[in-house]
Amino acid sequence: MPGYGDSPPVETVATVQGRVAFLDHVLQELGMRRPVLISPSMSGRFALPFLLARGDRLAGFVPIAPVGTKDYTAEQYRRVQTPTLILYGARDTSLGLQALQN
């Protein structure tokens, strides 16, 4: 993902709208129609806003202790109609439980 690990930072993904547009572009370039989006950890910064903005373009969503769950309200999550399977590790005492509760 741009801006993480050894990849160079990209200004276009500095905003939520930019991250949604980036992920949308990647899925279009790969020719993916209604994929199941799997989102481990830091990719939550991209996947969660995409789910909330364009969840109708997904067949399913699998967050794995994603970062950023607290950035959205319970009402926003209740509006999600995309089938979702939430995963986290039993020994993850912080991020996983927080993500599940959110």
Biopython code that builds the backbone (N, CA, C, O; Angstrom):
import numpy as np
from Bio.PDB.StructureBuilder import StructureBuilder

atoms = [
    (1, "MET", "N", (0.844, -1.175, 0.000)),
    (1, "MET", "CA", (0.000, 0.000, 0.000)),
    (1, "MET", "C", (0.895, 1.245, 0.000)),
    (1, "MET", "O", (1.921, 1.281, 0.679)),
    (2, "PRO", "N", (0.504, 2.236, -0.748)),
    (2, "PRO", "CA", (1.299, 3.465, -0.806)),
    (2, "PRO", "C", (1.468, 4.086, 0.573)),
    (2, "PRO", "O", (0.513, 4.206, 1.340)),
    (3, "GLY", "N", (2.703, 4.479, 0.873)),
    (3, "GLY", "CA", (2.986, 5.131, 2.140)),
    (3, "GLY", "C", (3.293, 4.193, 3.281)),
    (3, "GLY", "O", (3.577, 4.655, 4.386)),
    (4, "TYR", "N", (3.246, 2.874, 3.054)),
    (4, "TYR", "CA", (3.533, 1.897, 4.104)),
    (4, "TYR", "C", (4.741, 1.058, 3.708)),
    (4, "TYR", "O", (5.020, 0.868, 2.525)),
    (5, "GLY", "N", (5.446, 0.565, 4.707)),
    (5, "GLY", "CA", (6.620, -0.256, 4.435)),
    (5, "GLY", "C", (7.671, 0.536, 3.685)),
    (5, "GLY", "O", (7.974, 1.671, 4.052)),
    (6, "ASP", "N", (8.225, -0.043, 2.650)),
    (6, "ASP", "CA", (9.261, 0.618, 1.862)),
    (6, "ASP", "C", (8.711, 1.380, 0.668)),
    (6, "ASP", "O", (9.477, 1.924, -0.127)),
    (7, "SER", "N", (7.380, 1.426, 0.533)),
    (7, "SER", "CA", (6.815, 2.149, -0.612)),
    (7, "SER", "C", (6.867, 3.652, -0.348)),
    (7, "SER", "O", (6.753, 4.092, 0.796)),
    (8, "PRO", "N", (7.040, 4.427, -1.401)),
    (8, "PRO", "CA", (7.113, 5.880, -1.207)),
    (8, "PRO", "C", (5.746, 6.450, -0.829)),
    (8, "PRO", "O", (4.716, 5.909, -1.230)),
    (9, "PRO", "N", (5.736, 7.538, -0.061)),
    (9, "PRO", "CA", (4.456, 8.168, 0.270)),
    (9, "PRO", "C", (3.828, 8.770, -0.980)),
    (9, "PRO", "O", (4.528, 9.236, -1.879)),
    (10, "VAL", "N", (2.530, 8.756, -1.024)),
    (10, "VAL", "CA", (1.796, 9.302, -2.163)),
    (10, "VAL", "C", (0.735, 10.244, -1.607)),
    (10, "VAL", "O", (-0.089, 9.844, -0.786)),
    (11, "GLU", "N", (0.758, 11.496, -2.057)),
    (11, "GLU", "CA", (-0.173, 12.493, -1.539)),
    (11, "GLU", "C", (-1.625, 12.154, -1.829)),
    (11, "GLU", "O", (-2.512, 12.533, -1.064)),
    (12, "THR", "N", (-1.881, 11.445, -2.921)),
    (12, "THR", "CA", (-3.267, 11.152, -3.293)),
    (12, "THR", "C", (-3.967, 10.235, -2.304)),
    (12, "THR", "O", (-5.197, 10.189, -2.278)),
    (13, "VAL", "N", (-3.219, 9.506, -1.495)),
    (13, "VAL", "CA", (-3.856, 8.631, -0.511)),
    (13, "VAL", "C", (-3.792, 9.217, 0.905)),
    (13, "VAL", "O", (-3.994, 8.505, 1.889)),
    (14, "ALA", "N", (-3.514, 10.496, 0.996)),
    (14, "ALA", "CA", (-3.450, 11.167, 2.297)),
    (14, "ALA", "C", (-4.842, 11.416, 2.870)),
    (14, "ALA", "O", (-4.984, 11.666, 4.067)),
    (15, "THR", "N", (-5.869, 11.349, 2.026)),
    (15, "THR", "CA", (-7.239, 11.569, 2.479)),
    (15, "THR", "C", (-8.045, 10.283, 2.338)),
    (15, "THR", "O", (-7.666, 9.370, 1.604)),
    (16, "VAL", "N", (-9.155, 10.231, 3.051)),
    (16, "VAL", "CA", (-10.049, 9.072, 2.950)),
    (16, "VAL", "C", (-10.529, 8.919, 1.513)),
    (16, "VAL", "O", (-10.534, 7.811, 0.976)),
    (17, "GLN", "N", (-10.930, 10.017, 0.889)),
    (17, "GLN", "CA", (-11.421, 9.955, -0.488)),
    (17, "GLN", "C", (-10.331, 9.456, -1.433)),
    (17, "GLN", "O", (-10.609, 8.706, -2.369)),
    (18, "GLY", "N", (-9.098, 9.872, -1.187)),
    (18, "GLY", "CA", (-7.981, 9.416, -2.010)),
    (18, "GLY", "C", (-7.725, 7.932, -1.863)),
    (18, "GLY", "O", (-7.405, 7.255, -2.840)),
    (19, "ARG", "N", (-7.864, 7.416, -0.638)),
    (19, "ARG", "CA", (-7.663, 5.975, -0.424)),
    (19, "ARG", "C", (-8.781, 5.159, -1.074)),
    (19, "ARG", "O", (-8.525, 4.090, -1.628)),
    (20, "VAL", "N", (-10.017, 5.657, -1.011)),
    (20, "VAL", "CA", (-11.136, 4.981, -1.681)),
    (20, "VAL", "C", (-10.882, 4.960, -3.190)),
    (20, "VAL", "O", (-11.040, 3.923, -3.834)),
    (21, "ALA", "N", (-10.492, 6.095, -3.744)),
    (21, "ALA", "CA", (-10.234, 6.180, -5.185)),
    (21, "ALA", "C", (-9.081, 5.262, -5.590)),
    (21, "ALA", "O", (-9.137, 4.622, -6.641)),
    (22, "PHE", "N", (-8.044, 5.196, -4.768)),
    (22, "PHE", "CA", (-6.905, 4.330, -5.065)),
    (22, "PHE", "C", (-7.326, 2.869, -5.124)),
    (22, "PHE", "O", (-7.005, 2.165, -6.082)),
    (23, "LEU", "N", (-8.039, 2.415, -4.108)),
    (23, "LEU", "CA", (-8.467, 1.016, -4.073)),
    (23, "LEU", "C", (-9.435, 0.715, -5.209)),
    (23, "LEU", "O", (-9.380, -0.359, -5.807)),
    (24, "ASP", "N", (-10.311, 1.651, -5.504)),
    (24, "ASP", "CA", (-11.231, 1.491, -6.622)),
    (24, "ASP", "C", (-10.452, 1.326, -7.925)),
    (24, "ASP", "O", (-10.777, 0.466, -8.744)),
    (25, "HIS", "N", (-9.437, 2.141, -8.109)),
    (25, "HIS", "CA", (-8.610, 2.072, -9.319)),
    (25, "HIS", "C", (-7.891, 0.720, -9.416)),
    (25, "HIS", "O", (-7.843, 0.115, -10.487)),
    (26, "VAL", "N", (-7.337, 0.254, -8.300)),
    (26, "VAL", "CA", (-6.639, -1.041, -8.295)),
    (26, "VAL", "C", (-7.602, -2.158, -8.707)),
    (26, "VAL", "O", (-7.266, -2.992, -9.547)),
    (27, "LEU", "N", (-8.789, -2.172, -8.117)),
    (27, "LEU", "CA", (-9.762, -3.222, -8.447)),
    (27, "LEU", "C", (-10.175, -3.147, -9.914)),
    (27, "LEU", "O", (-10.337, -4.179, -10.564)),
    (28, "GLN", "N", (-10.346, -1.933, -10.439)),
    (28, "GLN", "CA", (-10.697, -1.784, -11.853)),
    (28, "GLN", "C", (-9.565, -2.268, -12.752)),
    (28, "GLN", "O", (-9.809, -2.973, -13.731)),
    (29, "GLU", "N", (-8.340, -1.897, -12.429)),
    (29, "GLU", "CA", (-7.189, -2.309, -13.238)),
    (29, "GLU", "C", (-7.024, -3.833, -13.248)),
    (29, "GLU", "O", (-6.591, -4.414, -14.243)),
    (30, "LEU", "N", (-7.371, -4.459, -12.146)),
    (30, "LEU", "CA", (-7.277, -5.918, -12.071)),
    (30, "LEU", "C", (-8.493, -6.607, -12.688)),
    (30, "LEU", "O", (-8.542, -7.834, -12.776)),
    (31, "GLY", "N", (-9.467, -5.814, -13.113)),
    (31, "GLY", "CA", (-10.671, -6.375, -13.723)),
    (31, "GLY", "C", (-11.544, -7.123, -12.740)),
    (31, "GLY", "O", (-12.265, -8.041, -13.130)),
    (32, "MET", "N", (-11.493, -6.753, -11.485)),
    (32, "MET", "CA", (-12.256, -7.464, -10.457)),
    (32, "MET", "C", (-13.646, -6.862, -10.318)),
    (32, "MET", "O", (-13.807, -5.663, -10.088)),
    (33, "ARG", "N", (-14.631, -7.713, -10.462)),
    (33, "ARG", "CA", (-16.020, -7.300, -10.277)),
    (33, "ARG", "C", (-16.558, -8.003, -9.048)),
    (33, "ARG", "O", (-16.600, -9.232, -8.992)),
    (34, "ARG", "N", (-16.960, -7.240, -8.089)),
    (34, "ARG", "CA", (-17.529, -7.759, -6.835)),
    (34, "ARG", "C", (-16.629, -8.787, -6.150)),
    (34, "ARG", "O", (-17.058, -9.909, -5.880)),
    (35, "PRO", "N", (-15.377, -8.405, -5.867)),
    (35, "PRO", "CA", (-14.487, -9.330, -5.175)),
    (35, "PRO", "C", (-14.822, -9.411, -3.689)),
    (35, "PRO", "O", (-15.569, -8.589, -3.159)),
    (36, "VAL", "N", (-14.260, -10.406, -3.039)),
    (36, "VAL", "CA", (-14.253, -10.452, -1.579)),
    (36, "VAL", "C", (-12.956, -9.749, -1.182)),
    (36, "VAL", "O", (-11.867, -10.180, -1.562)),
    (37, "LEU", "N", (-13.079, -8.677, -0.424)),
    (37, "LEU", "CA", (-11.919, -7.880, -0.029)),
    (37, "LEU", "C", (-11.430, -8.362, 1.338)),
    (37, "LEU", "O", (-12.166, -8.321, 2.324)),
    (38, "ILE", "N", (-10.187, -8.815, 1.380)),
    (38, "ILE", "CA", (-9.567, -9.262, 2.628)),
    (38, "ILE", "C", (-8.632, -8.157, 3.094)),
    (38, "ILE", "O", (-7.770, -7.700, 2.345)),
    (39, "SER", "N", (-8.811, -7.734, 4.337)),
    (39, "SER", "CA", (-8.112, -6.552, 4.826)),
    (39, "SER", "C", (-7.389, -6.815, 6.144)),
    (39, "SER", "O", (-7.979, -6.656, 7.212)),
    (40, "PRO", "N", (-6.115, -7.216, 6.082)),
    (40, "PRO", "CA", (-5.369, -7.375, 7.320)),
    (40, "PRO", "C", (-4.769, -6.054, 7.804)),
    (40, "PRO", "O", (-4.233, -5.274, 7.017)),
    (41, "SER", "N", (-4.867, -5.826, 9.080)),
    (41, "SER", "CA", (-4.160, -4.776, 9.806)),
    (41, "SER", "C", (-4.195, -3.400, 9.134)),
    (41, "SER", "O", (-5.262, -2.799, 9.001)),
    (42, "MET", "N", (-3.029, -2.903, 8.711)),
    (42, "MET", "CA", (-2.906, -1.534, 8.205)),
    (42, "MET", "C", (-3.746, -1.277, 6.956)),
    (42, "MET", "O", (-4.082, -0.125, 6.681)),
    (43, "SER", "N", (-4.090, -2.292, 6.205)),
    (43, "SER", "CA", (-4.901, -2.086, 5.010)),
    (43, "SER", "C", (-6.315, -1.627, 5.363)),
    (43, "SER", "O", (-7.069, -1.200, 4.489)),
    (44, "GLY", "N", (-6.673, -1.716, 6.648)),
    (44, "GLY", "CA", (-7.969, -1.204, 7.087)),
    (44, "GLY", "C", (-8.152, 0.265, 6.773)),
    (44, "GLY", "O", (-9.277, 0.720, 6.568)),
    (45, "ARG", "N", (-7.062, 1.015, 6.732)),
    (45, "ARG", "CA", (-7.130, 2.445, 6.382)),
    (45, "ARG", "C", (-7.647, 2.643, 4.958)),
    (45, "ARG", "O", (-8.187, 3.702, 4.638)),
    (46, "PHE", "N", (-7.487, 1.645, 4.112)),
    (46, "PHE", "CA", (-7.984, 1.709, 2.739)),
    (46, "PHE", "C", (-9.321, 0.985, 2.623)),
    (46, "PHE", "O", (-10.263, 1.492, 2.014)),
    (47, "ALA", "N", (-9.392, -0.203, 3.212)),
    (47, "ALA", "CA", (-10.555, -1.069, 3.017)),
    (47, "ALA", "C", (-11.809, -0.577, 3.729)),
    (47, "ALA", "O", (-12.901, -0.649, 3.165)),
    (48, "LEU", "N", (-11.677, -0.083, 4.951)),
    (48, "LEU", "CA", (-12.872, 0.364, 5.683)),
    (48, "LEU", "C", (-13.577, 1.528, 4.990)),
    (48, "LEU", "O", (-14.796, 1.479, 4.831)),
    (49, "PRO", "N", (-12.859, 2.575, 4.572)),
    (49, "PRO", "CA", (-13.559, 3.644, 3.857)),
    (49, "PRO", "C", (-14.174, 3.164, 2.539)),
    (49, "PRO", "O", (-15.236, 3.636, 2.134)),
    (50, "PHE", "N", (-13.492, 2.213, 1.870)),
    (50, "PHE", "CA", (-14.037, 1.663, 0.629)),
    (50, "PHE", "C", (-15.322, 0.897, 0.928)),
    (50, "PHE", "O", (-16.314, 1.042, 0.214)),
    (51, "LEU", "N", (-15.305, 0.087, 1.976)),
    (51, "LEU", "CA", (-16.495, -0.662, 2.375)),
    (51, "LEU", "C", (-17.661, 0.274, 2.646)),
    (51, "LEU", "O", (-18.779, 0.016, 2.200)),
    (52, "LEU", "N", (-17.415, 1.348, 3.367)),
    (52, "LEU", "CA", (-18.486, 2.272, 3.727)),
    (52, "LEU", "C", (-18.978, 3.088, 2.537)),
    (52, "LEU", "O", (-20.161, 3.416, 2.456)),
    (53, "ALA", "N", (-18.082, 3.414, 1.621)),
    (53, "ALA", "CA", (-18.461, 4.234, 0.467)),
    (53, "ALA", "C", (-18.963, 3.414, -0.718)),
    (53, "ALA", "O", (-19.872, 3.835, -1.435)),
    (54, "ARG", "N", (-18.364, 2.239, -0.917)),
    (54, "ARG", "CA", (-18.662, 1.459, -2.125)),
    (54, "ARG", "C", (-18.829, -0.028, -1.827)),
    (54, "ARG", "O", (-18.478, -0.877, -2.647)),
    (55, "GLY", "N", (-19.358, -0.331, -0.669)),
    (55, "GLY", "CA", (-19.538, -1.725, -0.270)),
    (55, "GLY", "C", (-20.405, -2.520, -1.216)),
    (55, "GLY", "O", (-20.300, -3.745, -1.272)),
    (56, "ASP", "N", (-21.267, -1.840, -1.967)),
    (56, "ASP", "CA", (-22.115, -2.536, -2.933)),
    (56, "ASP", "C", (-21.304, -3.140, -4.073)),
    (56, "ASP", "O", (-21.818, -3.967, -4.826)),
    (57, "ARG", "N", (-20.041, -2.736, -4.209)),
    (57, "ARG", "CA", (-19.177, -3.278, -5.250)),
    (57, "ARG", "C", (-18.412, -4.508, -4.774)),
    (57, "ARG", "O", (-17.618, -5.083, -5.519)),
    (58, "LEU", "N", (-18.660, -4.910, -3.511)),
    (58, "LEU", "CA", (-17.973, -6.068, -2.952)),
    (58, "LEU", "C", (-18.937, -7.225, -2.746)),
    (58, "LEU", "O", (-20.095, -7.018, -2.384)),
    (59, "ALA", "N", (-18.460, -8.444, -2.977)),
    (59, "ALA", "CA", (-19.251, -9.643, -2.682)),
    (59, "ALA", "C", (-19.122, -10.014, -1.216)),
    (59, "ALA", "O", (-19.992, -10.686, -0.662)),
    (60, "GLY", "N", (-18.035, -9.575, -0.586)),
    (60, "GLY", "CA", (-17.816, -9.859, 0.819)),
    (60, "GLY", "C", (-16.639, -9.066, 1.333)),
    (60, "GLY", "O", (-15.853, -8.513, 0.564)),
    (61, "PHE", "N", (-16.532, -9.019, 2.656)),
    (61, "PHE", "CA", (-15.454, -8.278, 3.309)),
    (61, "PHE", "C", (-14.936, -9.108, 4.475)),
    (61, "PHE", "O", (-15.717, -9.576, 5.304)),
    (62, "VAL", "N", (-13.612, -9.291, 4.542)),
    (62, "VAL", "CA", (-12.994, -10.060, 5.616)),
    (62, "VAL", "C", (-11.920, -9.189, 6.271)),
    (62, "VAL", "O", (-10.773, -9.185, 5.825)),
    (63, "PRO", "N", (-12.285, -8.446, 7.333)),
    (63, "PRO", "CA", (-11.278, -7.678, 8.057)),
    (63, "PRO", "C", (-10.558, -8.573, 9.062)),
    (63, "PRO", "O", (-11.185, -9.357, 9.773)),
    (64, "ILE", "N", (-9.242, -8.446, 9.110)),
    (64, "ILE", "CA", (-8.441, -9.220, 10.058)),
    (64, "ILE", "C", (-7.757, -8.219, 10.979)),
    (64, "ILE", "O", (-6.684, -7.703, 10.666)),
    (65, "ALA", "N", (-8.393, -7.950, 12.125)),
    (65, "ALA", "CA", (-7.905, -6.956, 13.086)),
    (65, "ALA", "C", (-7.474, -5.675, 12.374)),
    (65, "ALA", "O", (-6.322, -5.261, 12.503)),
    (66, "PRO", "N", (-8.386, -5.038, 11.620)),
    (66, "PRO", "CA", (-7.993, -3.870, 10.832)),
    (66, "PRO", "C", (-7.766, -2.620, 11.677)),
    (66, "PRO", "O", (-8.419, -2.410, 12.699)),
    (67, "VAL", "N", (-6.842, -1.814, 11.232)),
    (67, "VAL", "CA", (-6.590, -0.512, 11.829)),
    (67, "VAL", "C", (-7.661, 0.452, 11.321)),
    (67, "VAL", "O", (-8.077, 0.373, 10.165)),
    (68, "GLY", "N", (-8.100, 1.351, 12.181)),
    (68, "GLY", "CA", (-8.996, 2.415, 11.750)),
    (68, "GLY", "C", (-10.458, 2.202, 12.065)),
    (68, "GLY", "O", (-11.289, 3.021, 11.675)),
    (69, "THR", "N", (-10.802, 1.131, 12.757)),
    (69, "THR", "CA", (-12.220, 0.873, 13.024)),
    (69, "THR", "C", (-12.848, 1.954, 13.901)),
    (69, "THR", "O", (-14.043, 2.229, 13.788)),
    (70, "LYS", "N", (-12.061, 2.557, 14.760)),
    (70, "LYS", "CA", (-12.619, 3.568, 15.673)),
    (70, "LYS", "C", (-12.897, 4.896, 14.970)),
    (70, "LYS", "O", (-13.482, 5.801, 15.564)),
    (71, "ASP", "N", (-12.484, 5.016, 13.715)),
    (71, "ASP", "CA", (-12.708, 6.252, 12.960)),
    (71, "ASP", "C", (-14.141, 6.384, 12.448)),
    (71, "ASP", "O", (-14.502, 7.413, 11.878)),
    (72, "TYR", "N", (-14.956, 5.352, 12.646)),
    (72, "TYR", "CA", (-16.311, 5.353, 12.111)),
    (72, "TYR", "C", (-17.317, 5.084, 13.229)),
    (72, "TYR", "O", (-16.983, 4.502, 14.261)),
    (73, "THR", "N", (-18.534, 5.514, 13.002)),
    (73, "THR", "CA", (-19.566, 5.384, 14.033)),
    (73, "THR", "C", (-20.318, 4.066, 13.898)),
    (73, "THR", "O", (-20.279, 3.409, 12.857)),
    (74, "ALA", "N", (-21.002, 3.698, 14.979)),
    (74, "ALA", "CA", (-21.826, 2.494, 14.956)),
    (74, "ALA", "C", (-22.886, 2.599, 13.874)),
    (74, "ALA", "O", (-23.209, 1.605, 13.224)),
    (75, "GLU", "N", (-23.425, 3.778, 13.676)),
    (75, "GLU", "CA", (-24.448, 3.987, 12.639)),
    (75, "GLU", "C", (-23.880, 3.702, 11.249)),
    (75, "GLU", "O", (-24.550, 3.086, 10.420)),
    (76, "GLN", "N", (-22.658, 4.144, 10.993)),
    (76, "GLN", "CA", (-22.034, 3.869, 9.698)),
    (76, "GLN", "C", (-21.873, 2.365, 9.491)),
    (76, "GLN", "O", (-22.125, 1.856, 8.398)),
    (77, "TYR", "N", (-21.460, 1.663, 10.522)),
    (77, "TYR", "CA", (-21.300, 0.210, 10.404)),
    (77, "TYR", "C", (-22.640, -0.487, 10.212)),
    (77, "TYR", "O", (-22.720, -1.473, 9.479)),
    (78, "ARG", "N", (-23.679, 0.002, 10.850)),
    (78, "ARG", "CA", (-25.004, -0.627, 10.710)),
    (78, "ARG", "C", (-25.532, -0.525, 9.282)),
    (78, "ARG", "O", (-26.321, -1.366, 8.854)),
    (79, "ARG", "N", (-25.107, 0.489, 8.549)),
    (79, "ARG", "CA", (-25.568, 0.660, 7.167)),
    (79, "ARG", "C", (-24.893, -0.296, 6.188)),
    (79, "ARG", "O", (-25.348, -0.427, 5.051)),
    (80, "VAL", "N", (-23.829, -0.958, 6.599)),
    (80, "VAL", "CA", (-23.105, -1.885, 5.721)),
    (80, "VAL", "C", (-23.991, -3.085, 5.430)),
    (80, "VAL", "O", (-24.496, -3.734, 6.347)),
    (81, "GLN", "N", (-24.175, -3.372, 4.160)),
    (81, "GLN", "CA", (-24.974, -4.517, 3.731)),
    (81, "GLN", "C", (-24.109, -5.647, 3.160)),
    (81, "GLN", "O", (-24.625, -6.704, 2.798)),
    (82, "THR", "N", (-22.820, -5.425, 3.084)),
    (82, "THR", "CA", (-21.885, -6.396, 2.526)),
    (82, "THR", "C", (-21.680, -7.547, 3.523)),
    (82, "THR", "O", (-21.411, -7.298, 4.698)),
    (83, "PRO", "N", (-21.801, -8.792, 3.073)),
    (83, "PRO", "CA", (-21.506, -9.916, 3.975)),
    (83, "PRO", "C", (-20.081, -9.786, 4.519)),
    (83, "PRO", "O", (-19.134, -9.574, 3.762)),
    (84, "THR", "N", (-19.943, -9.916, 5.839)),
    (84, "THR", "CA", (-18.660, -9.658, 6.485)),
    (84, "THR", "C", (-18.311, -10.780, 7.463)),
    (84, "THR", "O", (-19.155, -11.242, 8.231)),
    (85, "LEU", "N", (-17.058, -11.202, 7.418)),
    (85, "LEU", "CA", (-16.514, -12.167, 8.363)),
    (85, "LEU", "C", (-15.368, -11.469, 9.087)),
    (85, "LEU", "O", (-14.356, -11.138, 8.469)),
    (86, "ILE", "N", (-15.517, -11.242, 10.397)),
    (86, "ILE", "CA", (-14.515, -10.521, 11.187)),
    (86, "ILE", "C", (-13.584, -11.532, 11.845)),
    (86, "ILE", "O", (-14.039, -12.440, 12.541)),
    (87, "LEU", "N", (-12.283, -11.376, 11.626)),
    (87, "LEU", "CA", (-11.286, -12.282, 12.192)),
    (87, "LEU", "C", (-10.292, -11.524, 13.061)),
    (87, "LEU", "O", (-9.897, -10.402, 12.742)),
    (88, "TYR", "N", (-9.894, -12.151, 14.164)),
    (88, "TYR", "CA", (-8.805, -11.627, 14.980)),
    (88, "TYR", "C", (-8.244, -12.780, 15.794)),
    (88, "TYR", "O", (-8.908, -13.797, 15.995)),
    (89, "GLY", "N", (-7.024, -12.609, 16.258)),
    (89, "GLY", "CA", (-6.370, -13.659, 17.023)),
    (89, "GLY", "C", (-6.775, -13.659, 18.484)),
    (89, "GLY", "O", (-6.989, -12.600, 19.074)),
    (90, "ALA", "N", (-6.881, -14.841, 19.069)),
    (90, "ALA", "CA", (-7.266, -14.971, 20.472)),
    (90, "ALA", "C", (-6.264, -14.295, 21.399)),
    (90, "ALA", "O", (-6.628, -13.890, 22.503)),
    (91, "ARG", "N", (-5.013, -14.164, 20.974)),
    (91, "ARG", "CA", (-3.987, -13.534, 21.800)),
    (91, "ARG", "C", (-3.805, -12.053, 21.488)),
    (91, "ARG", "O", (-2.966, -11.390, 22.097)),
    (92, "ASP", "N", (-4.565, -11.543, 20.566)),
    (92, "ASP", "CA", (-4.518, -10.117, 20.240)),
    (92, "ASP", "C", (-5.360, -9.391, 21.278)),
    (92, "ASP", "O", (-6.585, -9.345, 21.172)),
    (93, "THR", "N", (-4.704, -8.828, 22.276)),
    (93, "THR", "CA", (-5.420, -8.239, 23.398)),
    (93, "THR", "C", (-5.808, -6.778, 23.182)),
    (93, "THR", "O", (-6.450, -6.179, 24.045)),
    (94, "SER", "N", (-5.429, -6.196, 22.041)),
    (94, "SER", "CA", (-5.770, -4.786, 21.846)),
    (94, "SER", "C", (-6.509, -4.556, 20.540)),
    (94, "SER", "O", (-7.718, -4.327, 20.547)),
    (95, "LEU", "N", (-5.821, -4.614, 19.452)),
    (95, "LEU", "CA", (-6.401, -4.254, 18.169)),
    (95, "LEU", "C", (-7.545, -5.166, 17.747)),
    (95, "LEU", "O", (-8.564, -4.679, 17.258)),
    (96, "GLY", "N", (-7.404, -6.453, 17.920)),
    (96, "GLY", "CA", (-8.446, -7.395, 17.497)),
    (96, "GLY", "C", (-9.764, -7.182, 18.207)),
    (96, "GLY", "O", (-10.808, -7.084, 17.561)),
    (97, "LEU", "N", (-9.732, -7.108, 19.519)),
    (97, "LEU", "CA", (-10.965, -6.903, 20.288)),
    (97, "LEU", "C", (-11.588, -5.543, 19.980)),
    (97, "LEU", "O", (-12.808, -5.420, 19.873)),
    (98, "GLN", "N", (-10.738, -4.526, 19.839)),
    (98, "GLN", "CA", (-11.244, -3.198, 19.498)),
    (98, "GLN", "C", (-11.930, -3.229, 18.131)),
    (98, "GLN", "O", (-13.003, -2.650, 17.965)),
    (99, "ALA", "N", (-11.325, -3.891, 17.167)),
    (99, "ALA", "CA", (-11.911, -3.987, 15.841)),
    (99, "ALA", "C", (-13.231, -4.732, 15.885)),
    (99, "ALA", "O", (-14.193, -4.324, 15.234)),
    (100, "LEU", "N", (-13.293, -5.820, 16.646)),
    (100, "LEU", "CA", (-14.532, -6.588, 16.759)),
    (100, "LEU", "C", (-15.640, -5.746, 17.392)),
    (100, "LEU", "O", (-16.770, -5.746, 16.906)),
    (101, "GLN", "N", (-15.329, -5.040, 18.455)),
    (101, "GLN", "CA", (-16.334, -4.202, 19.131)),
    (101, "GLN", "C", (-16.823, -3.095, 18.214)),
    (101, "GLN", "O", (-18.017, -2.798, 18.172)),
    (102, "ASN", "N", (-15.911, -2.487, 17.485)),
    (102, "ASN", "CA", (-16.311, -1.412, 16.556)),
    (102, "ASN", "C", (-17.099, -1.975, 15.404)),
    (102, "ASN", "O", (-17.522, -1.228, 14.522)),
]
sb = StructureBuilder()
sb.init_structure("model")
sb.init_model(0)
sb.init_chain("A")
sb.init_seg("    ")
for serial, (resi, resn, name, xyz) in enumerate(atoms, 1):
    if name == "N":
        sb.init_residue(resn, " ", resi, " ")
    sb.init_atom(name, np.array(xyz, "f"), 0.0, 1.0, " ", f" {name:<3s}", serial, name[0])
structure = sb.get_structure()
